[in-house]
Amino acid sequence: MTAAGRVDGHPVTRRVAVHLRQQDLSPSGHVGNASTVGVLEEARTVFLGHSRPGRVGYFDGVLESLGERARMLVGQQTVEYTSELWYTHEPLLVTLWITHVGRSSFSVAATIADQTDPSARAAVSAEATVVLVDRQTHAPWPITDDVRDVLLRYHGDPVALRPRPGTTASARA
């Protein structure tokens, strides 16, 4: 964790509450895989910023300083389930932070927890690679110092994910 990513010794994260809908349930009664990915997308949109109707750019989020210079695309997402999420009237609590900032991409980690059980560990851990793309050329957009500085305010350690079958320690390094 960099010093820029800490306040009073604690990592800087953003917590987003996401309400479930009845249609988010799978046939077996828990929150389905596709709905879980939707919860992650909704929380990531709140964290990074959203567009307004008829407007270009991101508002009310980490990428607000990006303005109209580039748009974001999710290039990869890994989701790991450690326990089931069940439907509740209380929103799920998604915690998000930045784990890596590269030349034209950055990684966003997230965990999802059930707010009704404060002692429970996260049921879902995820990490997504977000690529910034130039709006005119559609080529990767190099992250500028001002955008990098904002991203690094939320910098923290990568989320702990289990090794994937068939991978070796050297391939994960």
Backbone as JSON, one array per atom type, in Angstrom:
{
  "sequence": "MTAAGRVDGHPVTRRVAVHLRQQDLSPSGHVGNASTVGVLEEARTVFLGHSRPGRVGYFDGVLESLGERARMLVGQQTVEYTSELWYTHEPLLVTLWITHVGRSSFSVAATIADQTDPSARAAVSAEATVVLVDRQTHAPWPITDDVRDVLLRYHGDPVALRPRPGTTASARA",
  "N": [[0.85, -1.17, 0.0], [0.66, 2.13, -0.9], [1.75, 5.27, 0.49], [0.14, 7.3, -0.43], [-2.27, 6.08, -0.69], [-3.47, 5.84, 1.8], [-5.23, 6.83, 4.74], [-4.88, 8.08, 7.85], [-3.49, 5.71, 8.41], [-5.12, 3.74, 7.37], [-6.39, 1.92, 4.53], [-7.63, 3.69, 1.67], [-10.81, 3.41, 0.57], [-13.84, 2.93, -1.29], [-17.16, 2.62, -0.39], [-20.08, 1.14, -1.55], [-23.54, 0.84, -1.59], [-25.68, -1.58, -2.87], [-28.81, -2.35, -4.02], [-30.73, -5.32, -4.17], [-32.79, -7.05, -6.57], [-35.84, -8.88, -6.99], [-35.64, -10.49, -9.27], [-32.96, -11.03, -9.32], [-32.42, -13.42, -8.17], [-31.32, -16.78, -8.4], [-32.48, -19.97, -9.76], [-32.0, -21.67, -7.6], [-32.3, -20.1, -5.4], [-30.35, -18.34, -4.39], [-28.35, -15.33, -4.93], [-27.8, -14.96, -8.29], [-25.11, -15.79, -10.62], [-24.84, -14.04, -12.91], [-26.26, -11.84, -11.97], [-24.67, -11.14, -9.8], [-22.36, -10.24, -11.09], [-23.55, -8.05, -12.29], [-24.11, -6.5, -9.99], [-21.48, -5.89, -9.23], [-20.73, -4.35, -11.48], [-22.54, -2.18, -11.29], [-21.72, -1.04, -8.84], [-19.05, -0.41, -9.48], [-19.49, 1.51, -11.44], [-20.64, 3.57, -9.91], [-18.43, 4.12, -8.26], [-16.33, 4.81, -10.12], [-17.56, 6.7, -11.74], [-20.28, 8.06, -13.62], [-22.04, 8.52, -16.73], [-24.01, 11.3, -17.82], [-27.3, 11.74, -19.13], [-27.14, 12.49, -22.55], [-24.63, 13.65, -22.29], [-21.05, 13.63, -22.44], [-18.42, 11.98, -20.8], [-17.43, 11.5, -17.32], [-19.08, 11.59, -14.22], [-19.32, 12.51, -10.78], [-17.5, 10.66, -9.65], [-14.41, 8.74, -9.39], [-13.19, 9.0, -11.91], [-13.92, 11.52, -12.79], [-12.19, 13.64, -13.31], [-11.19, 12.91, -15.73], [-12.8, 13.83, -17.74], [-13.82, 14.55, -21.05], [-11.85, 13.26, -22.4], [-11.28, 10.51, -22.7], [-12.7, 7.17, -22.8], [-13.91, 4.41, -20.85], [-13.3, 0.88, -20.81], [-14.05, -2.42, -19.81], [-11.57, -4.73, -19.7], [-10.92, -7.18, -18.67], [-12.2, -9.41, -16.2], [-12.21, -10.92, -13.08], [-13.93, -13.04, -10.99], [-14.51, -14.27, -7.82], [-16.13, -16.57, -5.8], [-16.81, -17.03, -2.44], [-18.74, -17.67, -0.66], [-22.31, -18.16, -0.6], [-24.55, -15.62, -1.73], [-27.5, -14.42, -0.42], [-30.88, -13.41, -1.06], [-31.85, -10.29, 0.23], [-33.58, -7.62, 1.88], [-32.06, -5.54, 2.66], [-29.41, -3.59, 1.29], [-26.62, -4.94, -0.58], [-23.2, -4.62, 0.38], [-20.65, -3.16, -1.28], [-17.23, -2.93, -1.51], [-14.69, -0.97, -2.87], [-11.53, -0.43, -4.53], [-8.43, 0.75, -5.98], [-5.98, -1.26, -7.48], [-3.81, -1.37, -9.17], [-2.05, 0.74, -11.39], [-1.44, 1.26, -14.65], [0.03, 1.98, -17.88], [-2.08, 2.62, -19.72], [-4.19, 1.49, -18.53], [-5.96, 0.32, -15.59], [-6.49, -1.41, -12.48], [-9.35, -2.47, -10.72], [-10.33, -3.48, -7.61], [-12.78, -5.37, -5.8], [-15.02, -6.2, -3.18], [-17.85, -8.05, -2.05], [-20.24, -7.9, 0.43], [-22.7, -9.09, 2.74], [-24.76, -6.92, 4.29], [-26.4, -7.51, 6.44], [-25.14, -9.22, 8.11], [-22.7, -8.3, 9.89], [-20.39, -9.52, 10.86], [-19.63, -11.35, 9.02], [-17.38, -12.53, 6.51], [-16.32, -11.28, 3.28], [-18.41, -12.36, 0.65], [-17.94, -12.42, -2.01], [-15.17, -11.8, -4.07], [-13.46, -9.7, -6.32], [-11.75, -8.64, -9.3], [-11.17, -6.22, -11.72], [-9.85, -5.29, -14.86], [-9.54, -2.18, -16.18], [-9.56, -0.46, -19.15], [-8.49, 2.52, -20.59], [-9.65, 4.36, -23.32], [-9.03, 6.29, -26.18], [-11.38, 8.62, -27.29], [-11.58, 9.53, -29.92], [-9.7, 8.16, -31.61], [-9.91, 5.55, -30.82], [-7.87, 4.1, -29.78], [-5.7, 2.78, -27.17], [-5.57, 4.99, -24.39], [-3.11, 6.97, -23.05], [-2.59, 7.21, -19.6], [-2.77, 10.22, -17.95], [-0.82, 12.41, -15.79], [-2.5, 13.82, -13.99], [-4.85, 12.27, -13.87], [-3.75, 9.82, -13.05], [-2.83, 10.57, -10.49], [-5.27, 10.92, -9.13], [-6.35, 8.32, -9.27], [-4.43, 6.95, -7.76], [-4.98, 7.8, -5.21], [-6.75, 6.01, -4.19], [-5.39, 3.69, -3.98], [-4.53, 0.35, -3.22], [-3.71, -2.89, -1.81], [-3.71, -5.81, -3.95], [-6.69, -7.78, -4.36], [-7.13, -10.82, -2.63], [-7.04, -13.65, -4.45], [-7.77, -17.05, -5.2], [-5.34, -19.33, -6.57], [-5.55, -20.17, -10.01], [-6.63, -23.21, -11.59], [-4.08, -25.13, -13.13], [-2.26, -23.07, -13.29], [0.98, -21.82, -12.51], [3.2, -20.82, -9.85], [5.14, -19.11, -10.91], [3.87, -18.2, -13.21], [1.88, -16.62, -12.16], [3.22, -14.55, -11.03]],
  "CA": [[0.0, 0.0, 0.0], [1.44, 3.36, -0.94], [1.32, 6.28, 1.45], [-0.93, 8.08, -1.05], [-3.51, 5.32, -0.59], [-3.83, 5.63, 3.2], [-5.66, 7.94, 5.58], [-4.74, 7.64, 9.24], [-3.0, 4.35, 8.42], [-6.1, 2.81, 6.79], [-6.54, 2.05, 3.08], [-8.75, 4.49, 1.19], [-11.71, 2.63, -0.27], [-15.18, 3.5, -1.45], [-18.2, 1.63, -0.14], [-21.3, 1.41, -2.31], [-24.66, -0.05, -1.28], [-26.42, -1.96, -4.08], [-30.03, -3.08, -3.7], [-31.07, -6.47, -5.02], [-34.15, -7.15, -7.08], [-36.31, -10.27, -6.92], [-35.15, -11.23, -10.44], [-31.54, -11.36, -9.15], [-32.31, -14.75, -7.59], [-31.18, -17.94, -9.29], [-33.5, -20.99, -9.43], [-31.73, -22.3, -6.31], [-32.65, -19.18, -4.33], [-29.32, -17.37, -4.03], [-28.1, -14.33, -5.96], [-27.19, -15.65, -9.41], [-23.81, -15.35, -11.12], [-24.98, -12.86, -13.77], [-26.67, -10.73, -11.11], [-23.51, -10.74, -9.01], [-21.55, -9.42, -11.99], [-24.28, -6.79, -12.4], [-23.87, -5.74, -8.75], [-20.11, -5.36, -9.35], [-20.74, -3.29, -12.5], [-23.23, -1.02, -10.73], [-20.85, -0.42, -7.83], [-17.89, 0.16, -10.18], [-19.97, 2.72, -12.09], [-20.74, 4.6, -8.87], [-17.06, 4.42, -7.83], [-15.54, 5.49, -11.16], [-18.32, 7.81, -12.3], [-21.28, 7.67, -14.61], [-22.36, 9.58, -17.68], [-25.35, 11.87, -17.7], [-27.97, 11.69, -20.43], [-26.73, 13.5, -23.53], [-23.33, 14.23, -21.95], [-19.89, 12.77, -22.55], [-17.55, 12.13, -19.64], [-17.81, 10.79, -16.11], [-19.46, 12.53, -13.19], [-19.52, 11.99, -9.43], [-16.68, 9.48, -9.37], [-12.96, 8.83, -9.48], [-12.76, 9.42, -13.26], [-14.49, 12.82, -13.15], [-11.12, 14.47, -13.87], [-10.92, 12.46, -17.09], [-13.58, 14.66, -18.66], [-14.19, 13.96, -22.33], [-10.63, 12.82, -23.07], [-11.24, 9.07, -22.97], [-13.78, 6.38, -22.23], [-13.37, 3.2, -20.23], [-13.81, -0.44, -21.17], [-13.54, -3.5, -18.97], [-10.81, -5.66, -20.53], [-10.91, -8.49, -18.01], [-12.78, -9.41, -14.86], [-12.15, -12.2, -12.37], [-14.86, -13.04, -9.86], [-14.37, -15.47, -7.0], [-17.21, -16.72, -4.82], [-16.39, -17.78, -1.27], [-19.97, -18.16, -0.04], [-23.49, -17.73, -1.35], [-25.27, -14.4, -1.35], [-28.94, -14.68, -0.42], [-31.68, -12.2, -1.21], [-32.18, -9.54, 1.44], [-34.11, -6.28, 1.61], [-30.94, -4.62, 2.88], [-28.5, -3.64, 0.13], [-25.29, -5.53, -0.45], [-22.17, -3.6, 0.54], [-19.52, -3.4, -2.17], [-16.07, -2.1, -1.21], [-13.86, -0.88, -4.08], [-10.28, 0.31, -4.49], [-7.56, 0.58, -7.14], [-4.84, -2.11, -7.1], [-2.69, -1.2, -10.11], [-2.22, 1.75, -12.43], [-0.45, 1.05, -15.71], [0.17, 3.05, -18.87], [-3.4, 3.01, -20.22], [-5.2, 0.69, -17.83], [-5.82, 0.21, -14.14], [-7.28, -2.51, -11.93], [-10.26, -2.14, -9.64], [-10.71, -4.62, -6.78], [-14.06, -5.2, -5.12], [-15.57, -7.29, -2.37], [-19.27, -7.9, -1.77], [-20.63, -8.47, 1.72], [-24.1, -8.96, 3.15], [-24.79, -5.97, 5.42], [-27.19, -8.02, 7.57], [-24.24, -9.99, 8.98], [-21.46, -7.52, 9.91], [-19.22, -10.34, 11.19], [-19.32, -12.24, 7.91], [-16.37, -12.07, 5.56], [-16.86, -11.03, 1.95], [-18.87, -13.54, -0.06], [-17.41, -12.32, -3.37], [-14.0, -10.94, -4.32], [-13.34, -9.54, -7.77], [-10.83, -7.62, -9.8], [-11.4, -5.91, -13.13], [-8.9, -4.41, -15.54], [-10.24, -1.15, -16.94], [-8.7, 0.14, -20.17], [-8.95, 3.82, -21.07], [-9.56, 4.39, -24.78], [-9.23, 7.61, -26.78], [-12.7, 8.7, -27.9], [-11.47, 9.8, -31.35], [-8.92, 7.16, -32.35], [-10.25, 4.23, -30.27], [-6.62, 3.47, -29.34], [-5.48, 2.97, -25.73], [-5.28, 6.37, -24.02], [-2.12, 7.0, -21.97], [-3.06, 7.87, -18.39], [-2.03, 11.45, -17.66], [-0.44, 12.55, -14.38], [-3.62, 14.24, -13.14], [-5.73, 11.12, -13.68], [-2.98, 8.87, -12.25], [-2.84, 11.04, -9.1], [-6.59, 10.64, -8.55], [-6.45, 6.87, -9.1], [-3.54, 6.5, -6.69], [-5.58, 8.12, -3.9], [-7.51, 4.83, -3.78], [-4.52, 2.53, -4.22], [-4.4, -0.63, -2.14], [-3.19, -4.2, -2.19], [-4.62, -6.61, -4.76], [-7.59, -8.67, -3.65], [-6.58, -12.18, -2.58], [-7.79, -14.63, -5.22], [-7.13, -18.36, -5.23], [-4.67, -19.65, -7.85], [-6.39, -20.85, -10.99], [-6.12, -24.53, -11.97], [-3.16, -25.14, -14.26], [-1.28, -21.99, -13.24], [2.11, -22.04, -11.61], [3.58, -19.62, -9.11], [5.88, -18.19, -11.78], [2.93, -17.6, -14.15], [1.08, -15.63, -11.43], [4.07, -13.45, -10.54]],
  "C": [[0.89, 1.23, 0.0], [0.91, 4.33, 0.09], [0.16, 7.09, 0.89], [-2.28, 7.38, -0.9], [-3.96, 5.07, 0.83], [-4.27, 6.94, 3.85], [-5.64, 7.43, 7.0], [-4.34, 6.17, 9.34], [-3.94, 3.32, 7.82], [-6.19, 3.01, 5.28], [-7.75, 2.91, 2.73], [-9.56, 3.64, 0.22], [-13.0, 3.42, -0.43], [-16.16, 2.38, -1.22], [-19.48, 2.07, -0.83], [-22.36, 0.39, -1.92], [-25.44, -0.31, -2.57], [-27.61, -2.81, -3.67], [-30.25, -4.22, -4.69], [-32.51, -6.37, -5.48], [-34.56, -8.62, -7.01], [-35.77, -11.09, -8.09], [-33.65, -11.53, -10.35], [-31.33, -12.76, -8.58], [-32.17, -15.81, -8.67], [-32.29, -18.92, -8.95], [-33.25, -21.66, -8.09], [-31.9, -21.35, -5.13], [-31.57, -18.2, -3.9], [-29.15, -16.36, -5.17], [-27.31, -15.0, -7.07], [-25.89, -15.01, -9.87], [-23.93, -14.07, -11.96], [-25.4, -11.64, -12.95], [-25.52, -10.23, -10.25], [-22.58, -9.85, -9.85], [-22.22, -8.07, -12.21], [-24.11, -5.9, -11.18], [-22.47, -5.11, -8.8], [-20.06, -4.2, -10.34], [-21.41, -2.02, -11.97], [-22.35, -0.29, -9.71], [-19.64, 0.24, -8.48], [-18.27, 1.46, -10.89], [-20.12, 3.86, -11.09], [-19.35, 5.06, -8.45], [-16.31, 5.25, -8.87], [-16.25, 6.7, -11.74], [-19.25, 7.31, -13.38], [-21.5, 8.83, -15.57], [-23.76, 10.09, -17.39], [-25.99, 11.86, -19.07], [-27.53, 12.85, -21.34], [-25.37, 14.12, -23.28], [-22.24, 13.18, -22.11], [-19.02, 13.02, -21.33], [-18.11, 11.38, -18.44], [-18.05, 11.82, -15.01], [-19.59, 11.79, -11.86], [-18.71, 10.73, -9.14], [-15.2, 9.76, -9.57], [-12.5, 9.37, -10.84], [-13.34, 10.76, -13.7], [-13.43, 13.72, -13.78], [-10.75, 14.08, -15.29], [-11.65, 13.32, -18.12], [-13.96, 13.9, -19.91], [-13.0, 13.34, -23.06], [-10.64, 11.35, -23.47], [-12.48, 8.41, -22.4], [-13.16, 5.11, -21.67], [-14.07, 1.96, -20.74], [-13.25, -1.45, -20.18], [-12.87, -4.51, -19.89], [-10.8, -7.07, -19.97], [-11.54, -8.35, -16.65], [-12.69, -10.83, -14.29], [-13.04, -12.08, -11.15], [-14.69, -14.36, -9.12], [-15.44, -15.46, -5.9], [-16.7, -17.56, -3.66], [-17.58, -18.28, -0.46], [-21.14, -17.61, -0.86], [-24.0, -16.39, -0.82], [-26.76, -14.71, -1.48], [-29.67, -13.36, -0.54], [-31.95, -11.59, 0.16], [-32.74, -8.19, 1.03], [-33.04, -5.22, 1.84], [-30.0, -4.7, 1.68], [-27.22, -4.41, 0.45], [-24.29, -4.4, -0.34], [-20.97, -3.99, -0.3], [-18.42, -2.41, -1.81], [-15.14, -2.15, -2.41], [-12.61, -0.07, -3.82], [-9.48, -0.01, -5.73], [-6.34, -0.24, -6.71], [-3.62, -1.92, -7.99], [-3.04, -0.1, -11.09], [-1.08, 1.56, -13.42], [-0.39, 2.24, -16.65], [-1.18, 3.55, -19.39], [-4.53, 2.2, -19.57], [-4.94, 0.73, -16.33], [-6.74, -0.91, -13.68], [-8.1, -2.03, -10.75], [-10.62, -3.43, -8.91], [-12.04, -4.31, -6.11], [-14.35, -6.42, -4.27], [-17.05, -6.98, -2.15], [-19.57, -8.61, -0.47], [-22.12, -8.23, 1.95], [-24.12, -8.08, 4.39], [-25.56, -6.5, 6.62], [-26.34, -8.83, 8.53], [-22.88, -9.31, 9.01], [-20.21, -8.35, 10.22], [-18.78, -11.23, 10.04], [-18.22, -11.65, 7.02], [-17.04, -11.89, 4.2], [-17.24, -12.34, 1.28], [-18.3, -13.59, -1.47], [-16.22, -11.39, -3.36], [-13.84, -10.87, -5.83], [-12.26, -8.51, -8.09], [-11.08, -7.46, -11.29], [-10.29, -5.01, -13.64], [-9.7, -3.47, -16.42], [-9.24, -0.49, -17.87], [-9.31, 1.47, -20.57], [-8.65, 3.91, -22.55], [-9.86, 5.81, -25.26], [-10.56, 7.62, -27.53], [-12.64, 8.89, -29.42], [-10.83, 8.64, -32.11], [-9.26, 5.72, -31.95], [-9.01, 3.43, -29.87], [-6.5, 3.63, -27.82], [-5.02, 4.4, -25.44], [-4.29, 6.38, -22.87], [-2.65, 7.81, -20.77], [-2.17, 9.06, -18.08], [-1.75, 11.54, -16.16], [-1.62, 12.94, -13.5], [-4.59, 13.09, -12.87], [-5.04, 10.07, -12.81], [-3.01, 9.27, -10.77], [-4.17, 10.74, -8.41], [-6.74, 9.14, -8.31], [-5.63, 6.39, -7.91], [-4.04, 6.88, -5.29], [-6.32, 6.92, -3.32], [-6.7, 3.55, -3.9], [-4.43, 1.64, -2.98], [-3.87, -1.94, -2.69], [-4.19, -4.94, -3.07], [-5.5, -7.49, -3.88], [-6.99, -10.08, -3.72], [-7.51, -13.13, -3.33], [-7.04, -15.94, -5.21], [-6.42, -18.57, -6.56], [-5.63, -20.42, -8.75], [-5.8, -22.21, -11.32], [-5.2, -24.41, -13.18], [-2.16, -24.0, -14.27], [-0.19, -22.36, -12.27], [2.43, -20.74, -10.91], [4.3, -18.63, -10.01], [4.95, -17.52, -12.79], [2.1, -16.52, -13.47], [1.91, -14.43, -11.03], [4.1, -12.28, -11.49]]
}
